[in-house]
Amino acid sequence: MSAPSTDGPIRYEQPLPHVVRIVLARPDVRNAQDREMLYALDDAYSRAVRDSETRVVILAADGPDFSSGHDLTEAWDMNGVRPRTLTGGFDAPGAEGWFATEEELFTGLCLRWRDLPRPVIAQVQGRVIAGGLMLVWPCDLVVAAEDATFADPVGAFDVNGAEYFTHLWELGARRAKRFLFTGDPITAREAQAIGMVNDVVPAAELAQATLELAARIARRPPFGIRLAKRALNQGLDLQGQRASVEAAFGLHHLAHTHNRVLHDRIVDPSGVDVIRAPTPRHSSGSPES
């Protein structure tokens, strides 16, 4: 296998023939995503897709947590970068410039990754918060450690949820409403019970279990896998998933404009304290509860 290579906050590995593992490598900040990380991840995905030998991609993360979400210390400007999608207007005044930036960095990249012509497996441990979901949910399969939890608490910022708004498909309507209304996390076992996670394994076995699944897929004809993925994603679009993401994105920016009027910033600043406040752990139990 080739030696791992590091591109800033991303590490690129080939642990098995035909299998690439892309690793989020900012464990000191719980893999919080800045613009550099998102573009490095996009570069790594592009590299994997351009390699005709790559049949399966694993998205993993260093440290105790998969991703704590978007880096709130990041300026998120678009100076000096080459856009990957066809959005534009980054320097426009008012809401237009920020709308274009988020359309590129968040929904645009997520939709681009969802449709990669290779199967992608998320290897998840620890916390996955808000923007972290936007890395996991575009993946085709999810293998989670028993300690994994998933949450989207950004309603506390007076917005409707993370920008890649596929909550309805990942959780179902009533669970998605509780998830967003309360900000309560769900466990790996709960996520598996509702179909959001494929496999749950002990943390010590996570990397090996993910590799074994990747190897099984890599032994199958790649074109058939590619067509199966496209057929399923087209089915999601016929159900309205892409249109729903774009509609929710518009509401997200209504919330940003609302917050600018009230707080002179795109989110309610009191949301940080709301999210960090201790809350009783509620288990939603079985899917029937």
N, C-alpha and C positions, 0 to 999 in steps of 0.2 A: 504494500500500500504506500501511497505517497505521503510525505511528511506533512503534518498540519501546517497551514499558513494562516497568518493573522493579518487582518485588515482592520486596524483600529479596534473598534468594539466588537468585532466579529472574528471567529476562528473557523477556518474551513478545513475539514478533515475527510479522509476516505478510509473508514474503518474496515470495510469489506469490499470485494469486487462489486462494482455496479451500484454501490451505496455511498452517498455523500452525507456527511453530518455537518450542519451549520450550527455554530454554538454562539449564543449571546454571551459576551465576555465583559460585562460590567458588574461583577458581583458585589463590588464595594458600594454600589448604589442600587442593589437589588435589581440590576438590569433595567433600570429606568431608561426609557427611550428618548434620546435626543435626535435631532435631524441626521447627524452623522451616522448613528446606529441604523436608522431606517434606510438610508441610502446604501450603507455598507451591506445590509441584509439584502436589499434589492440587487446589488452587484453580485452577491454570492449566489442568489437564486439564478440570476442570468448566467453566471459561469457554469452552474450545474446543468442548466437546460442546454447550453451550447455544447456540452460534452456528450457526444453520442453514446459513451459508455455508461453514463449515469442513468439508472433505471428507477431509483428511489431516493428521496431526499428526507433526511431527519432534521427537524428543528429542535435543538436542545438549548440548555442554558447552564452556565456556571453558577455555583453558589447555592444557598438554601432556598431561594425563591426564583421562580421562572421569570416573572417580570412584575414590577410594582406599578407599571403604567407609564404614562408620559412624564418626562422629566420637567417638573414645574419650574426649574431654574433656567430652562432653555429659552432663548429669545425667539426661536422659530421663524426668523426672517429667511428670505430666499436669495439673499445676496450671494452671487458667485457660484450658483449651482445650476446644473443642467436638468431641467424637468424631465421626468420619465413618462408622464402622461401628457395629454393634449390640452390641459388646462392652461390658463394664462391670466394676466392682469395682476400679478403679484404686487406691483408697486402702486396700484390704484388706491385712491383715497377712500375713506369710509369703510363700510362693510365689505366692499368688493375685493380689496386686497387680501383680507383675512379669509374670505370665502374661497378665493383661488388657492391660497396656501394650504388650507385644510383639504380642499378637493384634490390637491396633488399628494400631500404627505400622508393623509389618513385614508379617506375612502378610496382614492385613486389607487394607491399602492395596495391596499387590501384586496380590491377587486382584481387587480393585476395578478396578485399572488394566488388568489382563489382559482384562477384559470390556468395556472402553470401546467404545461403538458406532461408532467411527471407526478406520480403520487407523492404527497408530502405527509409525513407523520410527525405530530408534535409529541415531544418527550417532556413531560411536565412534572415539576416538583414544587412544593411550597406554595406560595401565594401567586395568584394570577389576578391582577386588579385592573379593571377598566381597560386602558390601552393594552394591557397584557392579553386581554381577550381578543384584541384585534390582530394579534400575532397567532393565537391558537385557532380561532374560528375559521380563518381561510384555509387551514390545513384539512386534509382529507380524513385522517385518522388521528386519534388522540390516545396515547398511553400515559397514564397518570400514576404517580406514586400515591401510596395511601395517605400521605400527609398533604396532598394537594387540596387547595381551596380556590374557588372562583367567585369573584364579586365585581359588581359595577355600582359603586356607591356615588357616582358623580351627580346624581340628582341633588345632592347637597350643594353643588355649585349652581343650582338653578338652571340646569340643562336636562335634556330628556334622556341622555345616556351616551355611551361611547359612540364614536362617529361611524363605525362599521356596525350598523344596527340590524344584526341578524338574530336578535334575542328571541323573536317569535319562533323561528325554526329550531334554534338550539334548545329552548326550554319549554315551548308551548305557551299559550297566551296567559293562563292564570299564574303559572310559575314565573313567567317573565315579568308580570305586573308586580308580584311580591318582591322579586329580585330587584327591580328598579325602584319601587316605592319605599322599601326599607333599607336597601343597600346591604342586606344580610348576605354573607357568603354561603355557598353551598359546598359540600364536601365532594371528594372524588367519588365516593360510593353513591351519593345522591345524583351526581352528574352521570354516572354510569347507568343508574336505574332509569333515567329519562332519555338515554341515548346520546348525550353530549360527549361522553367519553366511551371509548371502546373497551379498554382493559385497565384494571387497577391492580397494581403489584406492590410488594414491599419496596421501600425506597432503595434498599441495597440491590435490588434486582432490576431497577428501572432501565438502566442503560442496556443491559443484556436482553431483557424482554423486548425492548424496542428494536434492537439489532436483529433479533430472531424473527420478528414480524417483517422487518424490512427485507431480510434475506429470503423469506418465503415469497414475498411479492416479486423480488428481483429475479426469481427463477422462472417467472411466467412471461409469456410473450409481451414485450413492451407496447406494441401497437394496440393490442387488444385492451390492455390496461388504460392506455390513453383514450381510446374510444369510449370505454366504460365510464371514465371520469367525465368526459365531455357530455355524454348522454345524461348522466345524473345531474351535472351542473345546469344543463339546458332544462331539465325537468324542474329544478329549483327556480329558474328564471320564468318558466311557464306558470309556476305557482305564484309568481310576483316578487321573488326575493330581491332581485336587483332594483326593481321599481320601488320596493319598500325601503331599501337602503337609501336611495336617492331622495325619497320623500322625507324620511326621518332626518337626513342631512340638512334639508331646508329648514325644518323645525329647530334643529340644533343651532342654526345661524340666526333664527328669530330670537332664541334664548341669548345668544351672544350680544345682539343689538340691545335687547332688554337690559342686560347686565351693564352694558356700556352707559346707558342712560342713568341707571340707578347707582352704579358703583364706579364708573369710569374705568372699567376693565371688563374683559370678556366673560368672567365668571364671578359669582358671588364670593368674596374673600372669606366670609364666615364659614364656607363649606369645609375648609381644612379642619377647623375645630370640630365640626359635626362629624366628619369622617373619623377623626382620631379619638373621639369620645368613646369610652368603653360602653359596650352594649351587651345585654344578656345574649348568650349563644342560643339561638333557636334552631333546632333541627327540624327540617320540613318532613323528615321521616320518609316513609315509602311513597311511591308515586300516587298511591290512593289516598294519602292523608290530606 
